[in-house]
Amino acid sequence: MLKHRGFPGRLPGTDFQFTIRRANPKGVTKLIARERFRDRSPADRRADLAFMAALWDAFGDAPFERGNLDAGRLSWLFGREVVPAEEGFDPESYDALLKIDLPRARAAFPEAFEGEESA
């Protein structure tokens, strides 16, 4: 499992986790597309925004390996702002490649891209 050095481990001042410390010995947690309902708490929304900003800062528009990124946090964005970057994508692999769907990510989290040039 690739460890993304320099990637924030969590949202500061909260228990919202962004990375995991070690591989799950029982198997890799599957990525699923979780529905984001309008009544989600402001703290959850801040965590989503901060995670998207961290993904953009770390990887930009390049494909990236799932590695030690938290499956729960990724699943809130998966299938919308974060999509598979390869054919034959395995949602239960730490080696799976992902990428940011830039138009959808900018629409959902414009604050994460402030100060960046528009495409």
CORHUJO-V320476 format. One record per residue. RES is the residue in one letter. SS is DSSP state (H for helix, E for strand, - for the rest). PHI is phi in degrees with one decimal (* if undefined). OMEGA is omega as a letter, one per 30 degrees, with the letter a starting at -180 (NA if undefined). Layout:
# CORHUJO-V320476
res=<RES RES>
ss=<SS SS>
phi=<PHI PHI>
omega=<OMEGA OMEGA>
This chain:
# CORHUJO-V320476
res=<M L K H R G F P G R L P G T D F Q F T I R R A N P K G V T K L I A R E R F R D R S P A D R R A D L A F M A A L W D A F G D A P F E R G N L D A G R L S W L F G R E V V P A E E G F D P E S Y D A L L K I D L P R A R A A F P E A F E G E E S A>
ss=<- - - - - - - - - E - - - - - - E - E - - - - - - - - - - - - - - - - - - - - - - H H H H H H H H H H H H H H H H H H - - - - E E - - - E - H H H H H - - E - - - E E E - - - - - - - - - - - - E E E E - H H H H H H H - H H H H - - - - - ->
phi=<* -70.8 -99.9 -81.8 -64.5 86.7 -78.9 -61.2 -76.8 -162.8 -73.9 -53.3 79.6 -136.3 -102.7 -75.3 -84.2 -109.2 -131.3 -112.0 -83.3 -145.4 -64.5 -75.1 -67.6 -86.7 129.9 -77.1 -69.2 -71.8 -78.3 -132.0 -86.2 -87.7 -75.2 -100.8 -87.2 -63.0 -90.6 -63.6 -68.1 -57.9 -64.4 -62.0 -65.3 -64.0 -64.6 -60.7 -62.2 -64.2 -66.2 -62.6 -62.1 -66.3 -60.8 -63.9 -62.7 -80.8 -121.8 59.5 -94.5 -83.6 -62.7 -138.5 -82.0 -56.9 49.4 -93.4 -70.2 -65.0 -63.7 -62.3 -68.9 -61.8 -65.6 -69.5 -108.9 -64.2 88.4 -124.6 -81.8 -120.4 -129.2 -60.2 -109.6 -149.6 -71.8 68.8 -58.1 -109.3 -69.9 -116.2 -130.8 -70.5 -89.2 -59.0 -96.4 -124.4 -151.3 -84.8 -83.0 -55.8 -60.0 -70.7 -66.9 -63.0 -68.9 -80.7 -133.2 -59.4 -65.0 -70.3 -115.9 -60.7 87.3 -92.3 -69.2 -73.5 -81.9>
omega=<l l a a l l a a a l a l a l l a l a l a a l l a a a a l a l l l l l l a a a l a l l l l l l l l a l l l l l a l a a a a l l a l l l a l a a l a l a l a a l l a l a l a a l l a l a l l l a a l l l l l a l a l l l a a a a a a l a l l l l NA>
